[in-house]
Amino acid sequence: MTVEVRRIEPAHGGSFEIEVRRTAGRSPHLPLVLVPGVGGPRGTFHHQMAAFAEDRDVVGTNLNAAQAPAAEPIDSAARDVLAVLDALGLERVDILGSSFGSCAIARLAELAPQRIRRQVWAAPPVVHHAPWRAAFGPGWLVGGALMKYTPPNYRAEVVRVLATRRVYSPEPDLTEEELNLLASRVSDTQLAPFFRRLSGLRDWDWRRMPVPAARPALVIQGEKEHAVTPADVRRAWVALSGRPIVVTAGTHMPYLSYPEPFNEAVRAWLDELPA
């Protein structure tokens, strides 16, 4: 396997890094592209990068701090991913997005359906629903701020407290080791693009998307988040995807807290033979 980190500079502006892991030899599988959540670090997919690069090429993307002119944040992120495909010469891929990233890839599938074979919407956001938002609680911003702004010399102790007291509400089950890794990644998150993407989710409504989805999709949720997702949104996901929602252990980041069952569900979907 080879690993390459390169910078993408879309024609519409800005730049961002991607990591490409190419499997040894010829793979029968299409490349898998991973698009992260609102914070944007590709490293949150480190379990998936390692697991899926064993038998296929994997591309992990960061998010672009710049926004395309006259585009909403989700549209802009979709165009950024399209720029990645073009830069790498990838005609057709499988694609997985988490949270904000799930919206971006859903929009990409609408913009360029010929470029996507199958998509995975992991922890798709339901920002308009108050109980879903409330499940994040203050632990999301408090925990995130502590991980971002704590000096490196004190980070380990802060992370230990976050893990022991299960403060980080988006994923209370994260281990101290995972929180340490997450803290090292979010320390360079740019706040203006972060909040711009967050605001872009306010008007996103899965219930208004045309049925079926532009490309075949699988929805994966952590069980705790699934419990606070409104029934009409669940029904919309089933109608869009044409298949049941996969519910795993965890909350909003099951790909980090419970990577094995998450990866198993993704692999089963991507490698499933067409009906």
VOGU-3710 file (C-alpha; in Angstrom, 3 decimals, decimal comma):
1> mtvevrriep> 0,000/0,000/0,000  1,159/3,533/-0,743  0,101/6,710/1,039  0,040/10,138/-0,587  -1,030/13,474/0,890  -1,779/16,164/-1,653  -3,479/19,528/-1,832  -6,555/20,131/-3,966  -7,212/23,623/-5,362  -10,741/23,770/-6,822
11> ahggsfeiev> -11,387/26,230/-9,628  -14,015/27,933/-7,437  -11,418/28,857/-4,799  -9,620/27,752/-1,665  -7,580/24,626/-1,098  -7,580/21,588/1,170  -5,626/18,419/1,798  -6,602/14,890/0,951  -4,962/11,582/1,790  -4,893/8,797/-0,794
21> rrtagrsphl> -4,153/5,219/0,212  -3,647/2,921/-2,744  -3,901/-0,792/-2,165  -1,214/-3,072/-3,531  -2,113/-4,753/-6,807  -5,336/-4,576/-8,757  -8,541/-4,245/-6,718  -11,966/-5,469/-7,871  -13,544/-2,638/-5,886  -14,129/0,981/-6,774
31> plvlvpgvgg> -12,228/3,575/-4,736  -13,927/4,671/-1,512  -14,049/8,426/-0,788  -14,601/9,621/2,803  -16,060/13,067/3,556  -15,981/14,248/7,193  -18,347/16,153/9,420  -18,615/19,852/10,089  -15,188/20,142/11,742  -13,515/18,786/8,643
41> prgtfhhqma> -10,515/16,651/9,684  -10,099/13,530/7,551  -8,313/11,843/10,477  -11,613/11,072/12,166  -11,882/8,259/9,605  -8,588/6,650/10,597  -10,270/3,306/11,359  -11,976/3,260/7,969  -8,856/4,385/6,106  -6,900/1,493/7,594
51> afaedrdvvg> -9,587/-1,165/7,186  -10,773/-0,447/3,653  -7,341/0,279/2,187  -6,597/-3,424/2,617  -8,555/-4,224/-0,543  -9,365/-0,953/-2,338  -8,055/2,570/-2,822  -9,322/4,995/-0,172  -9,403/8,792/-0,311  -9,899/10,797/2,880
61> tnlnaaqapa> -10,787/14,459/2,351  -10,532/17,509/4,525  -13,100/20,263/4,057  -12,346/23,466/2,186  -12,257/26,591/4,373  -13,294/28,649/1,331  -16,813/28,631/-0,052  -17,664/28,674/-3,731  -19,209/31,984/-4,883  -23,016/32,036/-4,919
71> aepidsaard> -23,151/28,549/-3,353  -24,516/27,379/-0,013  -22,065/25,541/2,297  -23,407/22,092/1,405  -23,391/22,824/-2,342  -19,864/24,190/-2,048  -18,642/21,102/-0,193  -20,213/18,868/-2,859  -18,319/20,763/-5,553  -15,117/20,359/-3,545
81> vlavldalgl> -15,544/16,581/-3,542  -16,214/16,667/-7,281  -12,934/18,581/-7,645  -11,198/15,736/-5,779  -12,607/13,157/-8,188  -11,512/15,236/-11,157  -8,013/15,856/-9,773  -7,484/12,133/-9,158  -9,054/11,079/-12,433  -11,707/8,995/-10,682
91> ervdilgssf> -14,616/8,452/-13,025  -16,790/6,525/-10,545  -16,486/5,873/-6,804  -18,251/4,689/-3,698  -18,584/7,464/-1,151  -19,230/7,817/2,579  -20,033/11,031/4,422  -20,589/11,610/8,113  -22,935/14,263/9,515  -22,391/17,390/7,365
101> gscaiarlae> -20,473/15,155/4,976  -23,554/12,992/4,419  -25,430/16,052/3,176  -22,522/17,021/0,920  -22,359/13,611/-0,745  -26,140/13,452/-1,116  -25,945/16,758/-2,973  -22,994/15,519/-5,029  -25,022/12,462/-6,056  -27,686/14,852/-7,354
111> lapqrirrqv> -25,153/17,042/-9,180  -23,137/14,220/-10,744  -24,933/10,876/-10,330  -22,760/9,240/-12,983  -19,731/9,638/-10,689  -21,223/7,758/-7,722  -22,020/4,054/-7,510  -23,123/3,730/-3,879  -23,222/6,166/-0,986  -23,285/5,846/2,819
121> waappvvhha> -24,935/8,500/4,977  -23,401/8,081/8,428  -25,047/9,992/11,290  -27,036/12,228/8,923  -27,963/15,456/10,744  -31,484/16,499/11,695  -30,732/20,005/12,942  -34,320/21,257/12,572  -35,544/18,775/15,221  -35,173/20,166/18,767
131> pwraafgpgw> -34,792/16,824/20,627  -32,063/15,791/18,164  -30,219/19,075/18,787  -30,735/18,801/22,539  -29,042/15,399/22,594  -25,779/17,161/21,815  -26,141/19,352/24,908  -23,457/21,782/26,071  -20,899/18,966/26,119  -20,423/19,331/22,377
141> lvggalmkyt> -19,209/22,930/22,444  -17,599/22,728/25,882  -15,737/19,522/25,098  -14,777/20,757/21,643  -13,536/24,106/23,000  -11,445/22,396/25,663  -9,864/20,081/23,105  -9,177/22,958/20,717  -7,801/25,563/23,112  -6,090/23,584/25,864
151> ppnyraevvr> -2,283/23,963/25,552  -0,632/20,734/24,403  1,135/20,276/27,737  -2,221/20,038/29,538  -4,238/18,287/26,839  -3,769/14,760/28,189  -5,210/15,678/31,587  -8,172/17,519/30,053  -8,899/14,578/27,763  -8,726/12,212/30,724
161> vlatrrvysp> -11,437/14,248/32,481  -13,590/14,367/29,325  -13,339/10,598/28,915  -13,893/9,730/32,579  -16,899/12,024/32,957  -18,216/11,293/29,456  -18,495/15,002/28,779  -18,178/14,956/24,999  -21,875/14,510/24,213  -21,667/13,817/20,448
171> epdlteeeln> -19,957/10,544/21,346  -19,675/9,873/25,116  -18,324/6,369/24,440  -15,061/7,609/22,944  -12,045/6,248/24,784  -9,327/8,437/26,224  -7,071/7,350/23,369  -9,627/8,346/20,726  -10,302/11,679/22,446  -6,570/12,388/22,487
181> llasrvsdtq> -6,403/11,755/18,758  -9,523/13,856/18,187  -8,081/16,719/20,249  -4,942/16,759/18,130  -7,094/17,025/14,995  -9,587/19,675/16,111  -6,882/21,953/17,487  -6,463/23,512/14,016  -10,182/23,680/13,120  -11,020/27,088/11,685
191> lapffrrlsg> -14,037/28,540/13,469  -15,546/30,751/10,746  -15,927/27,890/8,212  -17,072/25,592/11,038  -19,993/27,822/12,000  -20,775/28,617/8,356  -21,187/24,894/7,650  -23,227/24,479/10,817  -25,573/27,276/9,750  -25,894/25,632/6,351
201> lrdwdwrrmp> -27,498/22,610/7,992  -30,447/24,587/9,361  -32,364/24,477/6,087  -31,379/20,936/5,103  -34,383/18,639/5,270  -34,125/15,007/4,204  -37,927/14,857/3,970  -37,880/17,239/0,993  -35,441/15,240/-1,125  -36,771/13,535/-4,269
211> vpaarpalvi> -37,487/9,815/-3,778  -35,567/7,641/-4,420  -32,127/9,095/-3,744  -30,106/10,010/-6,826  -27,793/7,058/-6,155  -28,277/3,965/-3,956  -27,752/4,869/-0,313  -27,363/3,285/3,098  -28,112/5,150/6,339  -26,127/4,274/9,484
221> qgekehavtp> -26,929/5,733/12,902  -25,707/5,225/16,439  -28,485/3,785/18,583  -28,648/6,770/20,958  -29,034/9,234/18,117  -31,510/6,953/16,367  -33,704/7,100/19,477  -34,119/10,906/19,197  -34,587/11,033/15,434  -38,201/11,861/14,505
231> advrrawval> -40,214/9,091/12,909  -40,972/11,081/9,759  -37,273/11,596/9,092  -36,603/7,880/9,600  -39,371/7,117/7,128  -37,847/9,583/4,664  -34,458/7,842/4,889  -36,050/4,447/4,295  -37,959/5,815/1,312  -34,856/7,512/-0,107
241> sgrpivvtag> -32,605/4,502/0,322  -35,138/1,724/-0,193  -33,670/-0,229/2,748  -33,791/-0,242/6,551  -31,586/2,070/8,602  -28,579/0,277/10,066  -28,365/1,012/13,790  -25,096/0,354/15,596  -23,847/1,088/19,095  -22,824/4,680/19,738
251> thmpylsype> -24,247/8,149/19,241  -23,096/10,579/16,522  -19,666/9,134/15,732  -20,051/5,337/15,693  -17,293/5,093/13,097  -14,912/6,239/15,871  -16,438/4,677/18,982  -17,480/1,310/17,496  -15,519/1,005/14,247  -15,771/-2,764/13,819
261> pfneavrawl> -19,578/-3,072/13,546  -19,686/0,190/11,603  -17,123/-1,029/9,078  -18,865/-4,378/8,823  -22,132/-2,678/7,855  -20,390/-0,455/5,307  -18,477/-3,345/3,759  -21,610/-5,493/3,509  -23,365/-2,694/1,640  -20,520/-1,782/-0,693
271> delpa> -19,681/-5,378/-1,558  -23,266/-6,570/-1,900  -23,987/-7,910/-5,353  -26,730/-6,058/-7,277  -30,164/-7,640/-6,993
//
